[in-house]
Amino acid sequence: MINQILLYIALLAGCVPLVLFLIKGCSVNKHRGVFALLCLLAFSSVYECIVSICFRVNITAWYWVYSLLEFAAIWYSFKILVVQRPKWFFLTFLGLFLLLYCYSFIYLVDYPVFIFKAINKGFVTIFVLLSSFLWVRQVFEQKVILRLYQESSFYVVMGLFFYYSTTISLFILSNYIYHHDADFNGYWLVNIISSLILRIILSISVWKMK
């Protein structure tokens, strides 16, 4: 019961950052990197709520699409946020992800969708962690003193770093847990709570936008 309640709250919270963005009249051009992420978050929340929960449509195909859109949105967000970076960094990770994404389809034939998600989620996590490190290094190399708690980009990076570093082990072990542990929903609660926290942090990020 608690899982379902938190799931609905998390899905509802997924639309809040975009709604705040529109209500505040934030500039799409100025915050285009984050805007793409907010749009994906809101769309996925509405899709999962209506299609998956209300109409009970199999969402395996949605996992295929979402894994690609997820990386694209995060890749674009960090590409805008991280200015001081190696020239090869983003193009290399984009190419590697596309190769890995195509390879992961092999596991959709005879294996559960968990393995497909684990492969792509693992790579996205590595990208998020490295990109977060580059962003932090960029901040420290700036010659001006920043109050990070007033910077909207700080909350974006912090939220993504928290979510992916918290849930990566769950996604990697999800196939094993699903087949060997009766309390899979209990473990999945970690993902729901982490998703909710990410949405709250992104909402704070939008609130801090100027």
Disulfide bonds with the S-S distance in Angstrom:
none
